[in-house]
Amino acid sequence: MQIAILLYPGFTALDAIGPFETLSNLPGAETVFVAEQPGALRNDNGTLSMLADASLAEVARPDIVVVPGSPNALAALETGAVSAWLRDVDRTTTWTTSVCTGSLILAASGLLKGRRATSHWLYLEELASYGVESTGERVVFDDKYVTAAGVSSGIDMGLALAGRIAGDRVAQSIQLLIEYDPQPPYDAGSPEKAPADIVEEWRGRKVETGSLFA
Amino acid sequence: MQIAILLYPGFTALDAIGPFETLSNLPGAETVFVAEQPGALRNDNGTLSMLADASLAEVARPDIVVVPGSPNALAALETGAVSAWLRDVDRTTTWTTSVCTGSLILAASGLLKGRRATSHWLYLEELASYGVESTGERVVFDDKYVTAAGVSSGIDMGLALAGRIAGDRVAQSIQLLIEYDPQPPYDAGSPEKAPADIVEEWRGRKVETGSLFA
């Protein structure tokens, strides 16, 4: 079972690492980070680099594809190579997945038309503009397409997918070993729960690259 | 405000990325990944590489230190360089922090003696063996020493620390932007909550490197 995690300049690190940490230890899993060119890719704020060990061409038939998001996700599609690769590998994947605005990358590549899917709360309207039934749910399964909401939701998606693939007992073991017993010190993790003025502030200015508070 | 995140061969990726994603966007933050030698470091199961942009010697006075864990954390101390660096920078840090078995690295470097601290649930006894008041709490503040439990708890630690550093409003903004509204599909994230037989199975075999289910 090959799991391909897509990297591109400006990706959000936790978008990739949530699914990675929950899926890469599944029995029989072989995980590979893939990008247009192998080598180092910087994250959205430029302070982290991860390596892509393989080029898109080297990963032709992954069983699972994971597409992380970015504040500037559509930049990943500039050369056309990522969209072409996604459309190609999607013909044979068992699961095609995304976290955060990774769903915009899937949708802009033509893979989510008419399907239910989610994204970061700030981008749900943009997702709908691709003919997607956009929902604010945290993890959405529609046939083999699995999408997760903003950044940290990839952990929940990874565990749900681990359960579908390997059964509840394995998924529970993974949850126990990563000690995923969340105790956030605030209750501000969704636009419904955060203070209204904070939500309005962020709705007013789309986050692009760089520091959130710069 | 310089934030130094330590990398070493075999680190657990989410241990580093939880604090990274919650702290690196703080106002005025400059984040640097640091290791004995700059360059690529492989994670615990060998399928992910992150880059250290700086050597230990190049990061002499960080304000915040983050030490991620590993199933084989003490291997990070083999040459003595990491312990020497931690003891040195700790003299001037504002916060010295760890996630998961990163607390074993701090403790083995002599920095947690007599303090309250936490670790991954499988390693609480080992932590106590260093003269630490070991507790199973998820995030523990003792003066400037902040320790978090297993792997995913670094997200909770990062948010708590963001609040101390920059105030509740900034921390809530970060939580909202990473959409940290956890909805795990199982309730197995701690030894108290997971099925007892799964807990016993993992207590019986300490996880070293490689795939959990190999």
Interface residues (C-beta under 8 A of the other chain):
Chain A: T12 A13 L14 I17 G18 F20 E21 S24 N25 L26 P27 A29 E30 T31 V32 F33 A40 N45 T47 L48 S49 M50 L51 D53 C100 H120 W121 R138 V139 A149 G150 V151 S152 S153 I155 D156 L159 A160 G163 D168 R169 V170 A171 Q172 S173 I174 Q175 L176 L177 I178 E179 Y180 D181 P182 Q183 P184 P185 Y186 A188 G189 S190 P191 K193 A194 P195 I198 V199 E201 W202 V207 S211 L212 F213 A214
Chain B: T12 A13 L14 I17 G18 F20 E21 S24 N25 L26 P27 A29 E30 T31 V32 F33 A40 N45 T47 L48 S49 M50 L51 D53 C100 H120 W121 R138 V139 A149 G150 V151 S152 S153 I155 D156 L159 A160 G163 D168 R169 V170 A171 Q172 S173 I174 Q175 L176 L177 I178 E179 Y180 D181 P182 Q183 P184 P185 Y186 A188 G189 S190 P191 K193 A194 P195 I198 V199 E201 W202 V207 S211 L212 F213 A214
